[in-house]
Amino acid sequence: MKQFLATFFKDLLILWRDRAGMLVLFVMPMALVLVVSLVQNNVLEATGRAAVKVLLVDVDQGYVGQQVRQRLADSGGIKLIETVEESPLDEVTARQLVAAGDYQFGLLIPAGLSDGLQTEVEHQAEQLFRSYPDPEEQNEALELKVKVFFDPTVQGVFRTAVLSSLRHAFFGLETAEKGRELSQRLKQYFGSMKTQESEQQLLGGNAFMLIDEEPAGGDPALRPNAVQQNIPAWSLFGMFFIVVPLSGALLRERQEGTLRRLLTLPVPYWALWAGKTMAYVTICLVQFCLMLLVGKYILPLFGTPVFELGNQVSAVFLLALSAALAATGYGLLIGTLARSFDQAAMFGAVSVVIAAALGGVMIPVYVMPKGMQLISQISPLAWGLDGFLELFVRGGNVQSIGSNLLSLFGFFVVTTLLSLLVFTRRGRSGG
């Protein structure tokens, strides 16, 4: 244990003496999250030609569903999905798929909506053509609600765009029904002085088919926004950027002969490796805590929403620890594979940027092409980010991020074993 602690504090001391490197290590991700969050705050936009897939559960099975299918198909912006794995969808299944992030939106047409729409249109038309309409009946119009539930991780503009398309489709349907009913009534009251006035009142009246939106699962207090996305995303990016100083430290020890002298001492190799690992894991965790403080106290000063940590603090710590271990293991592997500082710095930095891009740090995975979404699953940053979003936005717990924890820890084990294997094959002399 003494050898482990000595190695641990030795590496921390080396890092502390490199003031410029530490400044970059801590300030760079904090500056990134500050700038990116301010730029993206409520402006994250999903663009592209591919239609957005929306799960449709049509309990009503009436005229409204048929017309909505036709109108959305004509618009081309939304593709309705009614079966998954050749099985018809019900509300429970659709909500589970959306809450899990497999789909971003679900649309529920409740039973009786078509009949309710027809009844309300007829009732309003009858009121308009009465000689003495009852004002109390006019104020008792039905509210026919269509439910839209969405993945809590979907951010503002993307959600607004989809909801606007759905509202446009339902408003067009309602207007068409009012026009049809009006044409029939005008045949009965042809020549009436009320004709023009009635047409304006019926077609221009307030809509009574409303869309009721709600997140599919998750903590209602944890609202999806750029801050909730960017704090965990860029925290992971900063953690994995530990590869640059860690690989550089390993190369320096090899080139200066420090590692060779350490190995001549009666110190087990595991103590040296474990001490170095825990030193850099500690740095990653400190970095993560600073990023949380930025989201909690600094970003709100610039007008962004306050970062909400949620109530699963222990799960957040476990996931942060797993991510720190994965980042440190990757740094150890790069440090043992690289032959020079240039190789370590270039390959380490570029590979982390690529993994961040694939993992959803720079742009959410759900707006990527299908092929890129599949490739993103190999990125350890994707495992970590998905786990943090599960905790910070979906209201998950330790059980729900179990696969993320195992994937990150497995990545740490594999990279550490590979680095040990490479080092052993090259000789304990540090050559």
N, C-alpha and C positions, 0 to 999 in steps of 0.2 A: 504493500500500500504506500510506503514511503517513496518508493521509486516512481510509482504512478503519480503521486502528488507532485514530486519534484519535476517530472516531465510536464505535467499539466501547467504548473506555474512558470516553468521555463518558457513554454510556448506563448503563454499570455504575456510574459515580459518582453519577448521578442516582438510580438505584435504591438505592444504598447510603445516600444521605442520607435517603431515605424509610424510616426505621427501623420505623415502625409497619406500613407496607405490606409490607416484607420479612418482618416477624414473622408477619403473617397468611399470606403466601405460603408460608412454610416450615413454620410450626407447625400451621396448619390441616389440611393433608393428613396430617401425621404424627399429629395427634390423632385424625383420622377413622379412619385405618388401625388405630390402637391400640384405639379403642373398638369399632369394627365387628368386628375380628378377635377380640377378647375375647368379644363378644356371640355371634358366629357360630361360635366354635370348637367343632367337632364337633356343631353344632346346626342347621346349614343344612338346611332342610326343604323338600322339594318337595310342595306340596299342590295340590289341584284335582280336578276330576271326570274329566278325560281319562285314559284308560288309558295306561300306560307301554308303549311299543313295544319288544319284545324280539325280536331275530333268532333264529330257530329253525333249526338244522341237525340233522335227524333221520337220522343214518346208520343207526340200528338198524332203522327202519321196522317196528316191532313194536307189541306191546300197550302198552308204557310210553308211547310217543309219543302214541298215540291217547288214552289216559287223561289224560295231562298236558294235551293240547289241550282236552279236555272240562272238566277241573277248573279250568283257568285261564280258560276262556271263561265258566264259571258264576260265578267270583269277580268278573269284570269289571274287575279292577285292572290286568291285564296283557294286552296284545294281542300275539299271536305273529305275526311276519312271516316267511314262508317263501320269498317270491319278491321280488326287487327288479328293477324294469323288466322284468317278465314273465319273468325268468330264475330258475330254482331256485337257492337258495343252497348253496354248499359252505363248508367251514370256512375256507379261505383268504380267500375273498371276504368272509365275515361278519367275520372278524377285521380285515380292512382297513377295512371300513365303520365298525366300532366304534372302531378306533384313530384314524381320521380325524375322529371326532366326529359323523358323520352319524347314528349311532344310539348309544345309551348302553349297551346290554347285548346280549349274545349268549349263546345256550344251545345246547350241543352234547350230543346224546344219542348216545353211542358205539355202535358195532356190538356186538351180542351182549348188550346190557343186558337185554332182555326175557327171553331164555333164561337169563341169569345170575340174574335175580331169581327166576324159577320154580324153578331148580335149588336156590338157596339156601333158599327157603321150604320146599321139600320136604325138604331135608336137615335143617333145624332141627326140622321137625315130626317127622321120623323119629327124631331124637335124643331128643326129649321123650318119645316113647312107647316107647322101648326100656326093657327091664327094668334093664339096666346100661349107661347111656350112656357113651361114650368121652370122658373130659374133654379129651383132646388134640384130638379132632375138634371139640369145642365151641369151642375157642379158635382154630380155623383158619377162622373165618367169612370169606367173601369181602367185600371192600370194593368195591362197585359205584359208581364215581364218575361223576357228571354234571358236565361242565365249564361254568362260567359265566365269560365274559370281559367286562370292562367298560371303558368309556372312562376313562382315568386322571384326567380332570378331574372326574368325578362324585364328589361329596363324601359324607362318612360316612353321614348319616342316610338320604339318598335311596337309597344303595346298600344299606344294611341293610334298608330297607323292601322293596325288590324281592327281595333274597335271602331274606327271611323268607317272602314269598309263595311263592317257588319251593320252599323247604324244606317249607312247609306242604302244597303240592300233592304233592310226592314222598313225604312221610311218610304222607299220606292214602292214596296209592296202595299203598304198602308194607303199611300196616295192613289194607287191603281184601284184598290177596293173602294175608296171613297168616290173616285170618278165613275166607276161602274154603277154604284148605287145611286149617284146623283143623276146619271143619264136615265135611269129607270124612273126616278121620281119626277124628272122634268117632263116625261111623257104624260104623267098624270096631271101635272100642274102647268102644262104648256100655255104660255101667254100670261102667266102670273107675273105681277110686278116684282115678286120676290126672286125671280130666276137668277139674275146676276148677283144679287146680294147673297143668296143661298149658296151659290157656287163658290164665292170667295170665302164664306164662313166655313164651309165643309172642307174644302181643299186646303185652306190656309190655317185651319185650327191647330191647336197644340196636338202633338203626336201622343197617342195613348199606348202604343207598343214601345216599351222601354227595355233597354238592355241593362241588366243587373250584373256588374262585374265584381269578381272576387278572386283572391288567390286560391289555388287548389292546394290546401294544406299550408303548413308553416305557421309561424307566429305572426298574427296580424300587426303587431307592433314593429316588426322588422320589415320595413318597406324596401323593395328593390330600388336601388339608385346607383349612381356612378361611384359613390363612396363605398358602399357595401361591396361592390365589385372590385374596386381598385386597391383598397387597403390589403386584403389578403393576396391579391394577384401580385402586386409589386413587392409585398413582403417576401413572397416566395422567390421572386426574381432576385431580390437582394440576398436572400439566403444562399441561393445557388451560385451567386457571383463570388462566394467565398472560395470558389475553385481557383481564382486568380492568385490571391495571396497564399493560399494553402499549397498549391502546386509550386509556387515560387519559393516558399520556405523549404519544401522538400528538396528542390533542386539546389538551393543555396547550401543546405546541410551536406548534400552529396559532393558538391564541387569544392567546398571549403574543408572537407574532411571531418566535419563535426559528427556526422553520422557514424563514420568509421571509429572515431574515438569513443563515442557512446557505446558502440557494440563491443568494444574491448573491456568495458566495465562489467562487473557481475550483476547486470540488470537484465531481467528477462525481456525478450523482444516484445511480448504482449503488453508489458508495462509502458514501453516507449510508444507503441502504436496507440494504446488506449488513452494515454495521457494527451497525446497530440489530438486525437479524435475529440475528446471531451473539451479541450481548450477551444477548438473551433466551433463545437456545438454550443458552447457557452456564448461565444460571440454571436452566433446566429440567433440564439434566443433573446439576447439583449437587443439585437437589431430588430427582431420581431416586436418586442415590447415597445420600442421607440416608435415603430410604425403605427401601432395601435394608439399611442398617445397623440401622434400627429392627427389621426382621423378623429380622435375624441375631442381634442382641444384646439388644434391649430387650424385645421380646415374650416370649421364653423366660423372662424373669424373672417373668412373670405366669402361667406354666404352659402356654403354648402351644407347639406344635412349633416347632423352629428352621427358619427359612426356608432352603431349599436352592437355591443359585444354579445348580447343574449345572456341566457342563464346557464349555459353549459360550459363554464370556465374550465373544468377539469378536462372535458373533451377537447377544448381548444388547445390546452397545454399539451395533451398527448399528441395531437395532430401536429402542432408546431415542433415538438421534440422529434417526431418521426421524420418530418420534413428536414429538420436540421441535421439529423443523422444521415439522411439520403444525400443531402448536399455535401456533407463532409466526406462521405464515402466516395462520391464522385470526384471530389477534389483530390483525395488520396490516389485514386486510380489515374487521374491525369498527371499528377505529380510523379508517379512511378513510370508511366509510359513515356512522358516527354523527355527529350534529350537536351533541350535548351530552354531558356526563359521565353524566347520568341515562340517556340512551339506551344509551350504551356499557356502563355497569355493569349495567343491568337486562337488556338483550337478551343481552349476552355471558354473564353468569352463568346466566341461565335456559336459554339454548341449550346451554350446557355440561352443565348438570344433566340436561336432556332427552336429550342425546347419551349421557351416562353411563348413564342408566336404560335406554335402548334398547340400549346396547352391552354390557350384562351386568355393569356395575360393581356395581350394587346388588342384582341378582338374576341368577343364571346364565341365559343365553339358552335353554338346553335345557328349562327349566321354564316358559317363556313360551308363550302360545297360538301356534298355527302362523302366524297372520297377523302377530303381533308379531315372530316370529323372522325373517320375510321383511323386515320394515321395519328390523330391527336391522342389516341388512347395509349400510345407508347411513350408519351412524355410524362416524366415524373411530376412535372409542374401541373399537368392536367389532373393527376390523382390528388395532389395537395389542394389545388384550387377548388375542385369539385367537392372535396371534403369540407373546406372552409365555407363555401357557399351553402352546403347542407346545414352547417351549424349557424351561420350568420344570417341566412335569409329564409331557409326552409324550416328552421326550428328543430333541427335534428339533434341526435344524442350520440353517445359512444357507439351504440349498436348500429346505428344507421351509417356510420363512417368506418365500420369495421374493415371493409374491403380496402378502403383508402389507407388505413393504418398498416394493414398487412402488406400492401403493395409497396409503400414507401420503406417500411422496415426491410422487406425482402430485397429491395433495390440496394439498401445500405449493406446488407449481408453479402450480396453478390459482388458489388463493387469493391468491398473491403477484401473479400477472399481473392478476387482477381488481382488487386494491388499487391497482396501478400505473395501470390503465386509469381507475379512478374518480378517482384523484388528478390524472391528466393532464387529464381532462375538466373538473374543477373549477378547474383552473388552478394553475400552479406557485406562485402567490402564497400558497397555503395557505388560501384562502377557503372 
